[in-house]
Amino acid sequence: MHFFASGGDVDGVSLCLELLQANTGDISHWRRLFDSAGMNPLHRAINNSHVSTVDLLCRTVPDAARICLHAGNVSALHMACRLEPPRPSIVECLLHASGQQAASDFSMPDDTGRTPLDDI
């Protein structure tokens, strides 16, 4: 799934989501799948600026913006706000998934005390 997310392969990620649902009964299980760098598929999609893949994953987990790297308490929203060049469409996607939680997502600090707002 990480491979498909890194490459922006929406069909591949979609197939993986179907298999997760069939095998675990939990389509959101991907959020707990970390690779050797401590990233899950959402982090990989954000890191490679794949908006469609981010959107697909966000639709399966309402609090996607708060999903943190395995270390450092760096949320998906932190990552999106730190992208160079900036990708407001990814930030919007994460905030849309957050709904009413969006305001608090922007104030969530990482382990260094930085919030996503500090990185915009």
C-alpha positions in Angstrom: 0.0 0.0 0.0 2.9 2.3 0.7 4.3 1.7 -2.8 0.9 2.7 -4.4 0.5 5.7 -2.1 4.0 6.9 -2.8 3.4 6.7 -6.5 -0.1 8.3 -6.4 -1.7 5.1 -7.8 -5.3 5.6 -6.6 -6.4 2.3 -8.1 -3.7 0.4 -6.3 -4.5 2.1 -3.0 -8.2 1.5 -3.6 -7.5 -2.2 -4.1 -5.5 -2.3 -0.9 -8.3 -0.6 1.0 -10.8 -3.3 -0.3 -8.4 -6.0 0.8 -8.0 -4.4 4.3 -11.8 -4.2 4.6 -12.2 -7.9 3.5 -9.4 -9.2 5.8 -9.7 -7.1 8.9 -13.2 -5.7 8.7 -11.6 -2.2 9.2 -11.0 0.0 6.2 -9.1 2.5 8.4 -6.5 -0.1 9.5 -4.0 1.5 7.1 -3.5 4.3 9.6 -1.6 1.8 11.8 0.7 0.5 8.9 4.1 2.2 9.3 7.1 1.6 7.1 10.7 1.6 8.2 10.7 5.5 8.0 7.7 5.6 10.4 5.3 6.7 7.7 1.9 5.3 6.9 0.4 5.4 3.3 -1.1 8.9 4.0 2.2 10.3 4.9 3.7 8.8 1.8 1.0 10.3 -0.4 1.4 13.8 1.2 5.2 13.6 1.0 4.9 13.0 -2.8 2.1 15.6 -3.3 -0.5 13.1 -4.5 -3.8 15.0 -3.9 -6.1 12.3 -5.2 -4.5 9.6 -3.0 -4.7 11.9 0.0 -8.3 12.5 -0.7 -9.1 8.8 -1.0 -7.4 8.0 2.3 -9.0 11.0 4.0 -12.4 9.7 3.0 -11.8 6.5 5.1 -10.6 8.2 8.3 -12.3 11.3 9.6 -9.4 12.5 11.7 -6.8 12.0 9.0 -5.1 15.4 9.6 -4.2 14.2 13.1 -2.5 11.0 12.1 1.1 11.3 13.3 4.4 9.9 12.1 5.6 7.0 14.2 8.0 9.4 15.9 8.1 13.1 16.6 4.3 13.7 16.9 4.4 15.2 13.4 0.8 15.1 12.1 -0.3 14.7 8.5 -1.3 18.3 8.6 2.2 19.3 9.8 3.6 17.5 6.8 1.2 19.1 4.4 1.9 22.6 5.7 5.7 22.0 5.3 5.6 20.9 1.6 7.8 22.8 -0.8 6.3 24.1 -3.0 3.2 24.6 -1.0 0.2 22.4 -1.9 -2.9 24.1 -0.5 -5.1 21.5 -2.1 -3.6 18.8 0.2 -4.1 21.0 3.3 -7.7 21.7 2.2 -8.3 17.9 1.8 -7.1 17.2 5.3 -9.1 20.0 6.8 -12.2 19.0 5.0 -11.9 15.5 6.4 -11.4 17.0 9.9 -14.7 18.9 9.7 -15.3 20.8 13.0 -11.9 19.5 14.4 -10.0 21.6 11.8 -9.3 24.6 14.1 -7.8 22.4 16.8 -5.8 20.4 14.2 -4.0 23.7 13.4 -3.0 24.2 17.0 -1.7 20.6 17.6 2.1 20.9 18.4 4.7 18.4 17.3 7.5 17.3 19.7 9.4 20.5 19.1 6.3 22.7 20.0 5.7 23.8 16.4 2.1 23.8 15.1 1.0 23.5 11.5 0.3 27.2 11.5 4.0 27.8 12.3 4.8 26.2 9.0 2.5 28.0 6.7 
